[in-house]
Amino acid sequence: FAACCAVGLCMGTQRLLLNDIVPLYSPLHLLVCGSTLFVYNVHYLIKKSTPEISDRFAWSQYHRLWHYLFTTLGITACAIAVFQLPTSILYTCIILGALSFSYSIPLLPFKDKKRLKDFGWIKILVLTTVWTIVTSVLPILYHGKEMSAYPYEILMRFVFMFTLCVAFDIRDMQTDMDAGIATLPNMIGLKGSYRVMTVSMLLFIVMCIIQYFRYPSVTRLAGELIVAMATKLSIDYARKYPSDRAYLGLVDGMMLLYAVLVLW
């Protein structure tokens, strides 16, 4: 699901760049899909928890074969795509790969905190930045465009992904607190976190309007405004009825809704 969301957001950016809907298959999409499958499944293969604490971890342990399957598919897809991509994409992917693996795997040279996710205030910035680069910057580089021509697309993607990441940090507040990870919600509290998300989505709306005057498209603007409203509603729903389905299906699903509406 995350891989589909990532490819969809890439295509949404490409719709702006080329003023057309690109084919579903391309070396870029293969790389994005494969790397997402690889990173997310490796994360669960090395994750340590107990089934009593996390339903997701219990499911992961029982269906471990799926993680191995999707990890293999991800590696294969990346290997095929690498030989068809320009060097500018590959250099960027090296940086993204280092950030992604440092997030879950203890690679940092510190005594107690060896993963980026152990630094709560860095955790959210890393996740947001990686998703922003993968779904907005990589398509710009892939098509040989100048990033300076699309600053608001990059900024919009950042604040949008930041909002979703804050929501997931709220979901994991207790787990992170027990692990001694000072995430944003644990530092500023629930009310402060929901205020931050509201401000973030207001910034998203403002930048949508500014971008409309640079690249006029009523349908794209309407789609983005619908996404902003739907994101607010989904976060409010997850706040009242917290569950894995609400977060993984509904809140994460805003990425796919975003992609579908801007493509349409």
N, C-alpha and C positions, 0 to 999 in steps of 0.2 A: 504493500500500500504506500509506504514511504517512497519507494522507488518510482511508482506511478506519479505521485505528487511532485517529485523532483523533476521528472521529465516533462510533466505538464507545465510547471512553472517556467522551465526553459523555453518551451514552445510559446508560452505567453509572452516572454521577452522577445523571442524571434518574430512574433506577430507584429510587434512594434517596430523592430529593426527593418523588416522587409515588407511590411504592409501586406502580408500574405501568410496563409497557414502553411507551414513547412511540412514535408512528409514525416510520418511517425518514425521511420527508421533513418538514422544518420550515425556516423561515428561518434558524434558528440552525445547523442541520446543513449547510444550503447554504453559509452563510458560512464555517463551519469547514472544510468540504471544499474550497471554492474558494480560500480563503486559503492552505491548506496546499499545494495544487497550485501556486499562484502563487509562493509564497515559495521552495519547494524547487526548482522548475524555473528560476526566475530565478537562483538560486544557481549552478546548473550552467551557465547561459548566460554568466555573467560570470566563472566560475572560470577561473583560469590555472594550468596545469600542463603536463605532457608525457605522451603516451600510454605512454612507456617507464617512467614512474614509477608511474602509477596506471592499473590496468585499468578502474576506474570512469570515469575521465576519457576513456580511449580509447573506451569504449562510448558515452559522452555525446557525443563529437565525431562518431562515426559515425552516431548516431541523433539528431542535433540537431533534426530536424524534430519529433520527439516533444516535445521541450522547448517549442518554439514552440506546438505544439498544446495541450499541457496548461496552458501559461501563459495562452493565450487563453481556454480553458475556465474557468480559475480567475478571471480578471478578470470574465468574463461572469457567473459564479455570484455573485461578491461584489457586482457591480452590481445584480443582481436582489434579493439578500438585503437590501441596505442600506435599501431603501425599505419593508421589512416589519419592521424591528427597532426596539426602543425606544432612546431616546437614550443611556441608561446603557450599553448594549452598544456603541454607536458610539464613545462617548468612550473606553471601555476599549480598543477596537480601534485607535484612533489611537495610543495608547501602545504597544500590542503591535506595530503596524506599524512604528513608529519603532525599536523594539528589534530587530525582525526584519531590517529593511533595514540598520541600522547594524552588524549582525552580519557581513554579507557584503560590503556596499558601503562603500567608503572615504568615510564622511561625517563622521568625527570630526576636530576641528580640531587634530590633533597632527602633528608633523613626520614621524615614522617609523611610528607605529602609528595608522592611521586607521580600522580596523575593530575592533569589539568582540572578534572571534575572535582578534585579535592579542594580546589580554590574556588569557593562559591561565587565570588564576584567575577572571576575569570571564566567560569563555566558557561555562564549565559552569553558572554561576549564571544567566546569561541564558537559555540553552537550557532549563534545568529550570524556571525561573520562567515562561517563555512557555508551555510545554506545560502547566504546572500551572494557570495562569490560563485558558487556552483550554478545557481539558477539565473543570475543576471550578468555577472562579469564574464563568465566562460562563453555564453552565447555571443556577447559583444566581440570578444577576441576571436572566436571561431569564424565570424563573418567579416572580420577585418575592419570593424567599425572603431571609431574613437570613443573611449569611455567619457570624455568630456562632453560629448554630444548627448549623453543620456544620464546625467547626474541624478535626476529625480527618479528614474526607474530603479537605480541602485539604492537610493535612500528610501524609497517606498518599500522595496523588498526588505531592507534592513529593519525598518520599524514594524513592518507586518510580522516578520519572523520573530522579532524581539517580543512582540505581544504574545505570540503563541508560546514562546519559550518561558516567559514569566508565568503563564498559566500552568505549564507543566512543572515548574519549580514550586508552585503552590500545591499541586498534587503531591509532590514528594517532600513537602515541608518536614513532616515528622521523621521520615527515613533519613533525610539529610541532617536534621538536628541530632538524631541518635548517632550519626556517623561523625559529628563534629564539623560538618560542612556549612559554612555561613553563607547560604544563598541569599539572593536579594529579598525574597519574602521573609526569611528568617531574620534579616537585618532590619527591615522597615515595617514588618507586620503585614497582616492580610489587607487591612484598609488601605495602607500605603501602596501595596502592590496593585490593588484594583484601580487606584487613582493613576498609577503609572501606566497601566494598560489603557485607561481611558484617554490620557494625554497622548499616548503613542498612537492610538487610532485616530485621534483628532489631527495629529501631524500627518498621518497617512492621507487623510481626506484633503488637507490643505495642499499637499504635494501632488495629489491626483489632479486637483484643479489647475495648479501651476503647469503641470505637464500637459494638460489638455490644450493650453494656449500655445505650447511649443509644437505639439503634435495633435492637432484637432481630430478627435474621434468621439462622437457622442456615445456610441455603443460601448467603447472601451471605458469611458468615464462612468457610464451608468453601471457597467459591470463592477468596476472598482468600488463604487459607492454602495452597491448591493452587498459586496463582500464585507465592507466595513461594518454595515448594519448587521449582517449575518454573524460576523465574528463576535460582535458585542452580545448578541442574543445567545450564541453557543457558549460563551464564557459565563454568562449569567445562569444558563441552564446547568452547566457543570458545577457551578458554585452551589446551586440548590440541590442538585442530584449527582454528587460526585461518584464516579465509577470509571473503570477502565474503558468501558464502551463510550461513555460520554467524552472522555479525553481523546482516546485513540481513534474513535470513529468520527465524533462530531467536531471537536476542536481541531484535530489534525486534518479533518476533512475540509476545513476552510481553504487549505492549500489547493486541493483538487477543485473546489468550487471556484476559486480565483482563476485557475487555469482554464476551466471550461467557459466561464463567462467572458474573459478577455479574448479567448479564441473565437467564441461565437459572435 
